[in-house]
C-alpha cells in the first residue's frame, strides 16, 4: 500500500465501501479515511485541501467538504488551545454513502482529559448534499441522528466478553452515549432541486467516526486505530504523546 498513489488508494477505499453496508461500512470508512489522512500527512499536504483535491472532478463532494469546513471555522494546520489537563483537537471526515447516496462531510471538535482518558465530542458541524431535499428537516434529522450514533460507536460501544462467553448480561451493561454527552450539532443542507433525491439515512456515521479520530490525533499527536476510543486505550495512547504536545 505504501507504493500506491493517493488517487489509487482513494479509488480502492471507495470500491471497498461500496461492497459493505451498515456497521461494517462504518469500520471500513473510518479505517480508510485514517489511512488516507496519514498518507497525506507524510506528503505534507494540508488536511482540508488534501481531502478535496483528489475529488476535484466531483464538485458536489468538494462542495460539502468546503461548506462544513467554512461553517466550522476550519483553519488548515490550526490547533485548538489546551487548557490545564484538557487537550483539544479538531478533525474532518468525508464520504459518499455506499458511493451511491448522499455526500456528507463532518468537522468534529473533541476534548481529551489527560488524567482519565475520557474523550468528549463537544461540537460537530456537517454539510450534506442529498440531491433534491424533499423534506429538508428530515435530512437534518437523519444527519443529526447519525452523528450521535457514530459518536457513541466511536467512543463507547462494544460488547464485553472473555475467552469463553459474552460477559454483558443486559442492555443496562452496554455502554452508549448519554444525553449530557451529546455534542452541539449543526447541519447545513446543500439543496439541489435539479438533482434526483439520494437519501440521507446513515450518511453521517462514517464521516463522523473519521472526524473524531482525526480530531483525537490533532489533540494528542498519536494516531489511534482501535475503536471504541475507551479511556484505557486513550490513556495508553497518551503515554506515547510527542513532547511537543505534552509541553
Secondary structure, DSSP 8 states (H G I E B T S, - for coil): -TTS-HHHHHHHHHHHHHH--HHHHHHHHHHHHHHHHHHHHHTT--HHHHHHHTTTT-HHHHHHHHHHHHHHT--TT-----BTTEEEEEEEEEEEGGGTS-EEEEEEEEEEETTT--EEEEEEEEEEE-SS-TTHHHHHHHHHHHHHHHHHHHHT----B-SSSB---SGGGS----GGG--EEEEEE---TTS-----TT-SHHHHHHHHHHHHHHHHS----SSS--HHHHHHHHTT--HHHH-
